[in-house]
Amino acid sequence: MDGKLLVMNSKDNVGMVLQDTEVDNQLMMVRDGGEVGNISVISEIDIYHKVALQDIQKEDEIIKYGELIGVASKDIKKGEHVHVNNIRSVKV
């Protein structure tokens, strides 16, 4: 395993990487102090940035901390960096 990523809530479709990652790094997903699965990263991601836990379609909600934080502005693949280049804000 190349590192860990933190999943804050079981509803989340993104997690936070706990170290800089490179393509093909294998990360252990951790929630509530325990391992909940693994994911392969398909893009470089800086520490504390978001990664998609599943494929996300354009216009799908982005959920972190169990809350809506934005909407996908394009399709996002599982393991891809989730950032301003592929999400947009929404009015609440």
Buried (B, 14 or more C-beta within 10 A) or exposed (E): EEBBBBBBEEEBBBBBBBBEBEEEBEBBBBBEEEEEEEBEBBBEBEEEBBBBBEEBEEEBBBBBEEEEBBBBBEBBEBBBBBBEEBBEEEEE
